[in-house]
Amino acid sequence: MGRLLESLRLWRALLWLVGGAGLLFLIAPILAIIPLAFNGGSFLTYPLDGFSLRWFEEFFTSDRWMGALANSLVIGSATTALATVLGTLAALGLNHAPLRFRGLLTGLLLSPMIVPVVIVAVGLYFAFAAVGLTNSYAGLILAHTALASPFVVITVGATLQSLDLNLPRAASSLGAKPTTTFFRVTLPLILPGVVSGALFAFVTSFDEVVVALLLAGPGQRTLPREMFNGIRESITPTITAAATILIVVSTLMLIAIEALRRRSERLRARR
């Protein structure tokens, strides 16, 4: 019995060691780039030449970088609104409507997640060029919505799987209209999934660069595209400051998503 317990401890320690090594491998690029944003020197080198916030100051005082950040926030917010509405409606239809080709429709809706982004970007470029949507905010928002909507479909669809259908049926039997039933019963129950999908949609749009390179004009430069252009033209630590801001935003979004997931699990456990 003692040998069995000892072998179990060894296996557990080995699993922790392998898991920790894998996690360190995944976050190593992040751990390497963030300190460079605080480098006092003008080159991306280790060891650091002192500590300084000058590159963050340059980022927040530069019209070029702040314009790109503003574009990313505007496009990301509009994309989030559109993707959340469309993804939620699609998830409701896929889960409740009597569809013969449910699997095919699901695959089509999720295809932007499966097809390489560069192929999606090229296809969108030729489609939007024919109707004059390139080099415009509308075109970029619609393209990002196509990329972000599948995340909303997945998160809302997963929440709908645990939805008690007797609750909206009871509301309907008591005379509530379909819209009233949705906004007063269904939506509050699936709200954690809707909010999680919205956060995923915002992060997808905020970090996207391939579609922005093909569809965005000079007036629609997003933050990732500006970083890409900066890497091609002149590499400065300001790019690492912008990358750090992207990392912080994405991390905060993931923390919020995890908090919503745990809250949803607690609510289901109480019921």
Contacts in CASP RR format, 6 or more apart in sequence:
PFRMAT RR
TARGET T0000
AUTHOR 0000-0000-0000
METHOD contacts of the structure
MODEL  1
MGRLLESLRLWRALLWLVGGAGLLFLIAPILAIIPLAFNGGSFLTYPLDG
FSLRWFEEFFTSDRWMGALANSLVIGSATTALATVLGTLAALGLNHAPLR
FRGLLTGLLLSPMIVPVVIVAVGLYFAFAAVGLTNSYAGLILAHTALASP
FVVITVGATLQSLDLNLPRAASSLGAKPTTTFFRVTLPLILPGVVSGALF
AFVTSFDEVVVALLLAGPGQRTLPREMFNGIRESITPTITAAATILIVVS
TLMLIAIEALRRRSERLRARR
30 247 0 8 1.000
33 240 0 8 1.000
33 243 0 8 1.000
33 244 0 8 1.000
33 247 0 8 1.000
34 240 0 8 1.000
34 244 0 8 1.000
34 247 0 8 1.000
35 48 0 8 1.000
36 44 0 8 1.000
36 48 0 8 1.000
36 237 0 8 1.000
36 240 0 8 1.000
37 55 0 8 1.000
37 56 0 8 1.000
37 237 0 8 1.000
37 240 0 8 1.000
37 241 0 8 1.000
37 243 0 8 1.000
37 244 0 8 1.000
38 48 0 8 1.000
38 51 0 8 1.000
38 52 0 8 1.000
38 53 0 8 1.000
38 55 0 8 1.000
39 45 0 8 1.000
39 48 0 8 1.000
39 49 0 8 1.000
39 50 0 8 1.000
39 51 0 8 1.000
39 52 0 8 1.000
39 55 0 8 1.000
39 237 0 8 1.000
39 240 0 8 1.000
40 48 0 8 1.000
40 49 0 8 1.000
40 50 0 8 1.000
40 51 0 8 1.000
40 52 0 8 1.000
40 54 0 8 1.000
40 237 0 8 1.000
41 48 0 8 1.000
41 49 0 8 1.000
41 50 0 8 1.000
41 52 0 8 1.000
41 237 0 8 1.000
42 236 0 8 1.000
42 237 0 8 1.000
43 49 0 8 1.000
43 237 0 8 1.000
44 235 0 8 1.000
44 237 0 8 1.000
44 240 0 8 1.000
55 236 0 8 1.000
55 237 0 8 1.000
55 238 0 8 1.000
55 240 0 8 1.000
55 241 0 8 1.000
56 241 0 8 1.000
58 65 0 8 1.000
58 238 0 8 1.000
58 241 0 8 1.000
59 65 0 8 1.000
59 66 0 8 1.000
59 238 0 8 1.000
59 241 0 8 1.000
59 242 0 8 1.000
59 245 0 8 1.000
60 66 0 8 1.000
62 238 0 8 1.000
64 226 0 8 1.000
65 223 0 8 1.000
65 226 0 8 1.000
65 238 0 8 1.000
65 242 0 8 1.000
67 221 0 8 1.000
68 221 0 8 1.000
68 222 0 8 1.000
68 223 0 8 1.000
68 225 0 8 1.000
68 226 0 8 1.000
69 223 0 8 1.000
69 245 0 8 1.000
71 219 0 8 1.000
71 220 0 8 1.000
71 221 0 8 1.000
71 222 0 8 1.000
71 223 0 8 1.000
72 205 0 8 1.000
72 206 0 8 1.000
72 222 0 8 1.000
72 223 0 8 1.000
72 224 0 8 1.000
73 206 0 8 1.000
74 137 0 8 1.000
75 137 0 8 1.000
75 140 0 8 1.000
75 141 0 8 1.000
75 144 0 8 1.000
75 205 0 8 1.000
75 220 0 8 1.000
75 222 0 8 1.000
76 141 0 8 1.000
76 144 0 8 1.000
76 201 0 8 1.000
76 202 0 8 1.000
76 205 0 8 1.000
76 206 0 8 1.000
77 202 0 8 1.000
78 137 0 8 1.000
78 141 0 8 1.000
79 141 0 8 1.000
79 144 0 8 1.000
79 145 0 8 1.000
79 148 0 8 1.000
79 201 0 8 1.000
79 202 0 8 1.000
79 204 0 8 1.000
79 205 0 8 1.000
80 148 0 8 1.000
80 198 0 8 1.000
80 201 0 8 1.000
80 202 0 8 1.000
80 205 0 8 1.000
82 141 0 8 1.000
82 142 0 8 1.000
82 145 0 8 1.000
82 149 0 8 1.000
83 144 0 8 1.000
83 145 0 8 1.000
83 148 0 8 1.000
83 149 0 8 1.000
83 151 0 8 1.000
83 152 0 8 1.000
83 197 0 8 1.000
83 198 0 8 1.000
83 201 0 8 1.000
84 152 0 8 1.000
84 194 0 8 1.000
84 197 0 8 1.000
84 198 0 8 1.000
84 201 0 8 1.000
86 145 0 8 1.000
86 149 0 8 1.000
86 152 0 8 1.000
87 149 0 8 1.000
87 152 0 8 1.000
87 153 0 8 1.000
87 156 0 8 1.000
88 152 0 8 1.000
88 156 0 8 1.000
88 190 0 8 1.000
88 194 0 8 1.000
90 109 0 8 1.000
90 149 0 8 1.000
90 152 0 8 1.000
90 153 0 8 1.000
91 152 0 8 1.000
91 153 0 8 1.000
91 156 0 8 1.000
91 157 0 8 1.000
91 160 0 8 1.000
92 156 0 8 1.000
92 160 0 8 1.000
92 186 0 8 1.000
93 99 0 8 1.000
94 102 0 8 1.000
94 105 0 8 1.000
94 106 0 8 1.000
94 109 0 8 1.000
94 153 0 8 1.000
94 157 0 8 1.000
95 157 0 8 1.000
95 160 0 8 1.000
95 161 0 8 1.000
96 160 0 8 1.000
99 105 0 8 1.000
106 153 0 8 1.000
107 114 0 8 1.000
109 149 0 8 1.000
109 150 0 8 1.000
109 153 0 8 1.000
110 150 0 8 1.000
110 153 0 8 1.000
110 154 0 8 1.000
111 150 0 8 1.000
112 120 0 8 1.000
112 146 0 8 1.000
112 147 0 8 1.000
112 149 0 8 1.000
112 150 0 8 1.000
113 150 0 8 1.000
113 151 0 8 1.000
117 147 0 8 1.000
117 208 0 8 1.000
117 210 0 8 1.000
117 211 0 8 1.000
118 210 0 8 1.000
120 146 0 8 1.000
120 147 0 8 1.000
120 211 0 8 1.000
121 143 0 8 1.000
121 210 0 8 1.000
121 211 0 8 1.000
121 213 0 8 1.000
121 214 0 8 1.000
121 215 0 8 1.000
122 214 0 8 1.000
124 143 0 8 1.000
124 146 0 8 1.000
124 211 0 8 1.000
124 214 0 8 1.000
124 215 0 8 1.000
125 134 0 8 1.000
125 214 0 8 1.000
125 215 0 8 1.000
128 134 0 8 1.000
128 139 0 8 1.000
128 142 0 8 1.000
128 143 0 8 1.000
128 215 0 8 1.000
133 139 0 8 1.000
133 142 0 8 1.000
133 215 0 8 1.000
134 214 0 8 1.000
134 215 0 8 1.000
134 217 0 8 1.000
135 215 0 8 1.000
135 216 0 8 1.000
135 217 0 8 1.000
135 219 0 8 1.000
135 220 0 8 1.000
136 220 0 8 1.000
137 220 0 8 1.000
139 215 0 8 1.000
140 211 0 8 1.000
140 212 0 8 1.000
140 215 0 8 1.000
140 216 0 8 1.000
140 220 0 8 1.000
140 222 0 8 1.000
143 211 0 8 1.000
143 215 0 8 1.000
144 204 0 8 1.000
144 205 0 8 1.000
144 208 0 8 1.000
144 211 0 8 1.000
147 204 0 8 1.000
147 205 0 8 1.000
147 208 0 8 1.000
147 211 0 8 1.000
148 200 0 8 1.000
148 201 0 8 1.000
148 202 0 8 1.000
148 204 0 8 1.000
148 205 0 8 1.000
149 201 0 8 1.000
151 197 0 8 1.000
151 200 0 8 1.000
151 201 0 8 1.000
151 204 0 8 1.000
152 194 0 8 1.000
152 197 0 8 1.000
152 198 0 8 1.000
152 200 0 8 1.000
152 201 0 8 1.000
154 197 0 8 1.000
155 193 0 8 1.000
155 194 0 8 1.000
155 196 0 8 1.000
155 197 0 8 1.000
155 200 0 8 1.000
156 190 0 8 1.000
156 193 0 8 1.000
156 194 0 8 1.000
156 197 0 8 1.000
158 193 0 8 1.000
159 189 0 8 1.000
159 190 0 8 1.000
159 192 0 8 1.000
159 193 0 8 1.000
159 194 0 8 1.000
159 264 0 8 1.000
160 190 0 8 1.000
162 268 0 8 1.000
163 186 0 8 1.000
163 189 0 8 1.000
163 190 0 8 1.000
164 189 0 8 1.000
164 271 0 8 1.000
167 185 0 8 1.000
167 186 0 8 1.000
167 189 0 8 1.000
168 181 0 8 1.000
168 182 0 8 1.000
168 185 0 8 1.000
168 186 0 8 1.000
171 180 0 8 1.000
171 181 0 8 1.000
171 184 0 8 1.000
171 185 0 8 1.000
172 178 0 8 1.000
172 181 0 8 1.000
176 184 0 8 1.000
176 185 0 8 1.000
187 194 0 8 1.000
192 260 0 8 1.000
192 261 0 8 1.000
192 263 0 8 1.000
192 264 0 8 1.000
192 267 0 8 1.000
193 260 0 8 1.000
193 264 0 8 1.000
195 260 0 8 1.000
196 257 0 8 1.000
196 260 0 8 1.000
196 261 0 8 1.000
197 257 0 8 1.000
199 253 0 8 1.000
199 256 0 8 1.000
199 257 0 8 1.000
199 260 0 8 1.000
200 253 0 8 1.000
200 257 0 8 1.000
202 253 0 8 1.000
203 249 0 8 1.000
203 250 0 8 1.000
203 253 0 8 1.000
203 254 0 8 1.000
206 223 0 8 1.000
206 224 0 8 1.000
206 246 0 8 1.000
206 249 0 8 1.000
206 250 0 8 1.000
207 224 0 8 1.000
207 246 0 8 1.000
207 250 0 8 1.000
208 222 0 8 1.000
208 224 0 8 1.000
209 222 0 8 1.000
209 224 0 8 1.000
209 225 0 8 1.000
209 227 0 8 1.000
209 228 0 8 1.000
212 220 0 8 1.000
212 221 0 8 1.000
212 222 0 8 1.000
212 224 0 8 1.000
212 225 0 8 1.000
213 225 0 8 1.000
213 228 0 8 1.000
216 222 0 8 1.000
216 225 0 8 1.000
221 229 0 8 1.000
223 242 0 8 1.000
223 245 0 8 1.000
223 246 0 8 1.000
224 246 0 8 1.000
226 242 0 8 1.000
227 239 0 8 1.000
227 242 0 8 1.000
227 243 0 8 1.000
230 236 0 8 1.000
230 239 0 8 1.000
231 239 0 8 1.000
END
